[in-house]
């Protein structure tokens, strides 16, 4: 997937000017928060579960090498194979080698953000293998040549008419009088194509919401059932998972599953929650002849032991972006890579470098809503501040910003002078803005006044008011 994170500002300008995107964002924005709120209200122990989820992930990360060894041993005992991949290149090579060994021509895929991170589709296509996305949202995006804009609802930036237009362009046998009035019509049309692909596939590739050390299992969570067809119909199942997806026990996995769907879609549980353990056994009715798990690091182990380790607790529920005012103003594609929203603003710089993704942690109001809804209590605003500090330390911030901060710092280190200067500035701005009560333009403030007015100060500075109140108390 092409990285456009360095062009975040121009991406945002384009998104704000896109009426189709803004229509989709406006329609979707209230739905996720409302559903989550209802699901949480119906589960009195939800806050306790958040603490449990946080502690499970912290314990696992603190003992990751130990649990990875146990998990890999159990995978192999159940007839599966583990492929350890330090980089994206290693993972692509491992997947391709499996597909070529079995002579695969067609590969079906369940929704997997790690496959987007690795660029699996492009790599397979380059070597003559057809990847077919079977998640409804991912399927339409593949038709359109677009990447996902959301980690659980990849095509939510599209409107119904966008789906219809894409189907009519690519499904050449589609009758002209076919009606697409409801979501069901879209699903029926996609199903007619995908059913043949499921049957023809030589290999199925899925992601993994969790890896369970105790049993060597992988877990996928879907609402469409396409994941089950992807991993049971072909002869070979490949599960892609990054190292932080590991949990110690089945009980730990079920605790996190109770958090996942409620935080993501407001469901008690997703429609399909599927545990896969090894290849097909002699008495099994279905399942793959081979079960492979490609385990990817790709920069994550470098986060362990740093201030960014908490980000590895993420269970990919998307609650942070579902409640983010910035995300629902600019959409997911503006972030320029696989992971958008607050979680992407922390994870993306960790994986591709702050040099490329430094704009993302600055795209936040710091309202704190993302942290308040995170099911495993990741302190996302704090982590974004850490990235801002890194960006500043490496002189990656614009010169004007650095100079202005240097001037502010000079005054801030001289409290008496700082208070005197702010008092004069507040008095002067208040006098100039007395007539209208606001400024539509000010020198050096174009970044603010280009999009909104700046209120004129109405009285003393905070320090002056605070000092006066303290004198009255004494």
C-alpha positions in Angstrom: 0.0 0.0 0.0 1.4 3.3 -1.1 2.4 5.6 1.8 1.1 9.2 1.5 1.4 10.2 5.2 3.9 12.9 4.4 1.2 14.6 2.3 -1.3 14.6 5.1 -2.1 18.3 4.8 -2.9 18.1 1.1 -4.8 14.8 1.7 -6.9 16.7 4.3 -7.6 19.6 1.9 -8.8 17.1 -0.8 -11.0 15.2 1.7 -12.6 18.4 3.0 -13.5 19.4 -0.6 -15.0 15.9 -1.5 -18.8 16.1 -1.2 -19.2 12.3 -1.5 -16.8 11.6 1.3 -18.4 14.3 3.5 -21.8 12.8 2.9 -20.6 9.4 3.9 -18.9 10.7 7.0 -21.9 12.7 8.1 -24.2 9.7 7.7 -21.9 7.3 9.6 -20.6 9.5 12.4 -23.2 9.0 15.1 -23.8 5.4 14.5 -20.7 3.8 16.0 -20.8 5.8 19.2 -24.5 5.2 19.8 -24.2 1.5 19.4 -21.1 1.3 21.6 -22.8 3.3 24.3 -25.9 1.0 24.3 -23.7 -2.1 24.5 -21.6 -0.7 27.3 -24.7 0.4 29.3 -26.1 -3.2 29.1 -22.9 -4.7 30.7 -22.4 -3.4 34.3 -18.9 -5.0 34.5 -17.6 -3.3 31.4 -15.1 -1.0 33.2 -13.8 -4.0 35.2 -13.4 -5.9 31.9 -11.3 -3.0 30.6 -8.9 -3.3 33.5 -8.8 -7.1 32.9 -8.1 -6.6 29.2 -5.3 -4.1 29.9 -3.7 -6.4 32.4 -3.8 -9.4 30.1 -2.1 -7.5 27.4 0.5 -6.0 29.7 1.3 -9.4 31.2 1.6 -10.9 27.7 3.9 -8.2 26.4 6.1 -8.5 29.5 6.5 -12.2 28.8 6.2 -12.2 25.0 9.1 -14.4 24.2 7.9 -17.1 26.7 4.4 -17.2 25.3 5.5 -17.1 21.7 7.6 -20.3 22.3 4.6 -22.0 24.0 2.3 -21.0 21.2 4.6 -22.1 18.4 5.2 -25.5 20.1 1.4 -26.0 20.3 0.8 -25.0 16.7 3.3 -27.6 15.6 1.8 -30.3 17.9 -1.5 -29.7 16.2 -0.1 -30.2 12.8 0.5 -26.5 11.8 3.6 -24.7 10.7 4.9 -21.4 12.0 6.9 -19.0 9.8 8.8 -16.3 11.8 9.2 -13.1 9.8 11.2 -10.1 11.0 10.2 -7.8 8.1 7.5 -7.3 5.6 9.8 -8.7 2.9 10.2 -11.9 4.9 6.4 -12.2 5.3 5.7 -11.7 1.6 8.3 -14.2 0.7 6.9 -16.8 3.1 3.3 -16.4 1.8 4.5 -16.5 -1.8 6.6 -19.6 -1.2 3.6 -21.5 0.3 1.3 -20.5 -2.6 3.9 -21.4 -5.3 4.7 -24.8 -3.6 1.0 -25.9 -3.9 0.6 -24.4 -7.4 -1.9 -21.8 -6.3 -3.6 -19.8 -9.0 -6.4 -18.2 -6.9 -6.2 -17.1 -3.3 -9.2 -15.9 -1.3 -8.7 -13.5 1.5 -10.5 -12.5 4.7 -10.3 -8.9 5.9 -6.8 -8.4 7.3 -5.1 -5.1 8.1 -1.8 -6.8 8.5 -2.1 -8.0 4.8 -2.6 -4.4 3.8 0.5 -3.4 5.8 2.5 -6.1 4.0 1.1 -5.5 0.6 0.3 -9.1 0.1 -2.2 -8.6 -2.8 0.2 -6.6 -4.9 3.0 -9.2 -4.3 0.8 -12.1 -5.3 -0.4 -10.4 -8.4 3.1 -9.6 -9.4 3.8 -13.3 -9.4 0.8 -14.4 -11.4 -1.5 -15.4 -8.5 -5.0 -13.8 -8.2 -5.9 -12.6 -4.7 -9.7 -12.2 -4.1 -11.0 -10.1 -1.2 -14.1 -11.8 0.2 -15.1 -9.3 2.9 -17.9 -7.2 1.3 -16.2 -3.9 2.0 -12.7 -5.1 0.9 -14.2 -6.6 -2.2 -15.6 -3.3 -3.5 -12.3 -1.6 -2.6 -10.4 -4.1 -4.6 -12.7 -3.5 -7.6 -12.2 0.3 -7.2 -8.4 0.0 -6.6 -8.6 1.7 -3.2 -7.2 0.9 0.2 -9.4 0.7 3.3 -10.3 3.8 5.2 -11.3 2.2 8.4 -10.0 -0.9 10.2 -13.3 -2.6 10.8 -15.5 -1.0 8.1 -13.0 -0.6 5.3 -15.5 0.9 2.7 -17.6 3.1 5.0 -16.4 6.2 3.1 -18.5 5.0 0.1 -22.2 5.8 -0.5 -24.7 3.3 -2.0 -24.4 5.0 -5.4 -20.6 4.4 -5.4 -21.2 0.7 -4.9 -23.7 0.6 -7.7 -21.5 2.5 -10.1 -18.5 0.1 -9.4 -20.6 -3.0 -9.9 -22.0 -1.8 -13.2 -18.5 -1.1 -14.5 -17.0 -4.4 -13.5 -19.8 -7.0 -13.4 -20.3 -7.0 -17.1 -23.3 -9.4 -17.1 -25.3 -7.3 -14.7 -28.8 -6.5 -16.0 -29.4 -2.9 -16.7 -32.6 -3.0 -14.7 -31.0 -4.5 -11.6 -32.0 -2.3 -8.6 -29.7 -1.5 -5.7 -32.0 0.1 -3.3 -30.9 -1.7 -0.1 -27.7 -3.2 1.4 -29.2 -6.7 0.7 -29.1 -6.0 -3.1 -25.4 -5.2 -2.8 -24.7 -8.4 -0.9 -26.6 -10.6 -3.3 -24.7 -9.2 -6.2 -21.3 -9.7 -4.6 -22.3 -13.2 -3.5 -22.9 -14.3 -7.1 -19.3 -13.5 -7.9 -17.6 -14.6 -4.7 -19.3 -18.0 -4.4 -17.3 -19.2 -7.5 -14.1 -17.7 -6.1 -14.5 -19.6 -2.8 -14.9 -22.9 -4.6 -12.0 -22.3 -7.0 -9.5 -21.0 -4.4 -6.3 -23.0 -3.8 -5.2 -21.1 -0.7 -7.1 -19.0 1.8 -5.5 -16.2 3.7 -7.0 -14.7 6.9 -5.7 -12.4 9.6 -6.0 -13.3 13.3 -7.6 -11.2 16.0 -5.8 -13.4 18.6 -3.3 -16.1 18.9 -3.7 -18.4 21.9 -0.6 -19.8 23.5 -2.4 -22.4 25.5 -3.8 -24.2 22.5 -1.9 -22.9 19.5 -5.1 -21.6 18.0 -5.8 -18.5 15.9 -9.1 -16.6 16.2 -10.9 -14.6 13.6 -14.0 -12.4 14.2 -16.3 -11.5 11.3 -19.9 -10.6 10.6 -20.2 -12.2 7.2 -18.9 -15.7 7.4 -16.5 -15.1 4.6 -13.6 -15.8 6.9 -14.8 -19.3 7.7 -15.2 -20.1 4.0 -11.8 -18.7 3.3 -10.0 -20.9 5.8 -12.0 -24.1 5.5 -12.7 -24.6 1.8 -9.2 -24.3 0.3 -6.5 -27.0 0.8 -4.2 -24.5 2.5 -5.0 -21.9 5.2 -2.5 -19.2 5.9 -3.1 -17.0 9.0 -1.2 -13.7 9.1 -0.6 -12.3 12.6 1.7 -9.7 14.2 3.4 -10.7 17.4 1.3 -8.6 19.7 -1.9 -10.6 18.8 -0.8 -13.3 21.3 -2.7 -14.0 24.5 -1.8 -16.7 27.1 -5.1 -18.7 27.5 -8.5 -19.4 26.1 -10.0 -17.6 29.1 -7.9 -14.5 28.3 -9.1 -14.6 24.7 -12.7 -14.8 25.7 -12.3 -11.9 28.1 -10.9 -9.7 25.3 -13.6 -10.9 22.9 -16.2 -9.6 25.4 -14.6 -6.2 24.9 -13.9 -6.3 21.2 -17.4 -6.5 19.6 -19.0 -4.1 22.1 -16.2 -1.5 21.5 -16.2 -2.0 17.7 -19.8 -2.4 16.5 -21.9 -2.4 19.6 -22.6 -6.1 19.4 -22.4 -8.5 22.4 -20.4 -10.8 20.1 -19.7 -10.7 16.4 -21.8 -13.1 14.3 -18.9 -15.4 13.6 -16.1 -16.0 16.1 -13.9 -18.8 14.8 -11.1 -20.7 16.5 -8.7 -22.6 14.2 -6.3 -25.2 15.6 -4.0 -27.0 13.2 -4.8 -28.7 9.9 -7.7 -31.0 9.1 -7.7 -34.2 11.2 -8.8 -37.6 9.8 -12.2 -37.4 11.5 -12.9 -33.7 10.7 -15.7 -33.0 8.2 -14.0 -30.1 6.7 -10.9 -27.9 7.0 -7.6 -27.3 5.2 -5.0 -30.0 4.6 -2.3 -27.5 5.6 -2.3 -24.8 8.3 0.3 -22.1 8.3 0.8 -19.1 10.6 3.0 -16.3 9.3 4.1 -14.3 12.4 5.2 -10.8 11.7 7.4 -8.4 13.7 8.0 -5.6 11.2 9.1 -3.0 13.8 6.9 -4.1 16.8 9.6 -5.6 18.9 11.4 -2.3 18.8 8.4 -0.7 20.6 8.7 -3.1 23.6 10.4 -1.4 26.5 9.8 2.1 25.1 7.2 4.7 25.9 5.2 3.3 22.9 4.8 -0.3 24.3 1.3 0.5 25.4 0.2 0.8 21.8 0.9 -2.9 21.4 -2.2 -3.6 23.6 -4.4 -2.5 20.8 -7.1 -5.1 19.8 -8.1 -3.3 16.6 -11.7 -2.4 17.7 -11.6 1.1 16.1 -13.4 2.7 19.0 -10.8 5.5 19.1 -11.4 6.5 15.5 -15.2 6.0 15.8 -15.2 8.8 18.4 -12.5 11.0 17.0 -13.6 14.5 15.7 -10.6 14.7 13.4 -11.1 11.3 11.9 -14.7 12.0 11.1 -13.9 15.3 9.5 -11.1 14.1 7.2 -11.7 10.4 6.8 -9.3 7.5 6.9 -7.5 7.9 3.6 -6.1 11.3 4.7 -3.8 9.5 7.2 -2.0 8.1 4.2 -1.4 4.4 5.2 -3.1 1.4 6.7 -3.9 2.6 10.2 -5.9 5.8 10.5 -7.3 7.8 13.4 -5.8 8.1 16.9 -4.4 4.5 16.9 -2.8 5.1 13.5 -1.4 8.4 14.7 0.7 6.4 17.2 1.3 3.1 15.4 2.2 4.5 12.0 5.2 6.6 13.1 6.3 3.6 15.1 6.3 1.4 12.0 7.3 3.7 9.1 9.1 6.5 11.1 8.2 9.9 12.4 10.0 11.4 9.4 7.2 10.1 7.2 4.3 10.2 9.6 5.1 13.2 11.8 1.9 15.0 10.8 -0.4 12.4 12.2 0.2 12.8 16.0 -0.3 16.5 15.4 -3.8 15.9 13.9 -5.5 15.7 17.2 -7.6 18.0 19.4 -6.4 16.1 22.5 -10.0 15.9 23.6 -9.2 12.6 25.2 -12.2 10.7 23.9 -10.0 8.1 22.3 -8.5 7.1 25.6 -11.8 7.2 27.4 -13.3 4.6 25.0 -10.3 2.4 24.4 -11.2 -1.1 25.7 -7.7 -1.8 26.9 -7.0 1.8 28.2 -4.2 2.8 25.9 -3.2 6.4 26.8 -3.3 7.6 23.1 -3.1 11.4 23.8 0.0 10.8 25.9 1.6 8.6 23.2 0.9 11.3 20.6 2.6 13.9 22.8 5.6 11.6 22.9 5.7 11.6 19.1 5.4 15.3 19.0 8.4 15.5 21.4 10.4 13.1 19.1 9.5 15.2 16.1 10.7 18.4 17.8 13.9 16.8 19.1 14.8 15.7 15.5 14.2 19.2 14.1 11.4 17.8 11.9 8.8 20.5 12.8 8.6 23.6 10.6 11.1 26.3 11.3 8.3 28.9 12.1 6.9 26.6 14.7 10.3 26.0 16.3 11.1 29.7 16.3 7.7 30.6 17.9 8.1 28.0 20.5 11.6 29.3 21.3 10.3 32.8 21.8 7.5 31.5 24.0 10.1 29.4 26.0 12.3 32.4 26.5 9.3 34.3 28.1 8.1 31.3 30.0 11.4 30.9 31.8 11.0 34.5 33.0 7.6 34.4 34.8 7.4 38.1 35.7 8.2 39.2 32.2 5.8 36.5 30.8 2.9 37.8 32.9 3.6 41.4 32.0 3.8 40.6 28.3 0.6 38.6 28.3 -1.2 41.3 30.2 -0.2 43.9 27.6 -1.1 41.6 24.7 -4.5 40.8 26.2 -5.2 44.5 26.9 -4.1 45.5 23.4 -6.1 42.7 21.6 -9.1 43.4 23.8 -9.0 47.1 22.8 -8.6 46.4 19.1 -11.3 43.8 19.1 -13.7 45.7 21.3 -16.0 46.7 18.5 -16.6 43.3 16.8 -15.6 41.0 19.7 -13.5 38.9 17.3 -10.8 39.0 14.7 -11.2 37.6 11.2 -7.5 38.2 10.5 -4.4 38.8 12.6 -0.7 38.8 11.5 1.1 35.5 12.2 -2.3 33.8 13.0 -3.4 32.8 9.6 -3.4 29.1 10.5 -6.3 29.9 12.9 -8.1 32.8 11.2 -8.2 31.1 7.7 -10.8 28.8 9.0 -12.4 30.6 12.0 -12.5 33.9 13.9 -10.3 34.5 16.9 -12.3 35.8 19.9 -11.0 39.1 21.3 -9.9 38.9 25.0 -12.6 40.1 27.3 -10.6 40.9 30.4 -7.5 40.0 32.5 -5.2 37.1 31.9 -5.7 33.8 33.7 -2.7 34.6 36.0 -4.1 38.0 36.9 -7.5 36.5 37.8 -6.0 33.6 39.7 -3.8 35.9 41.7 -6.8 38.2 42.5 -8.9 35.2 43.7 -6.1 34.0 45.9 -5.8 37.4 47.6 -9.6 37.4 48.2 -9.4 33.9 49.8 -6.6 35.0 52.2 
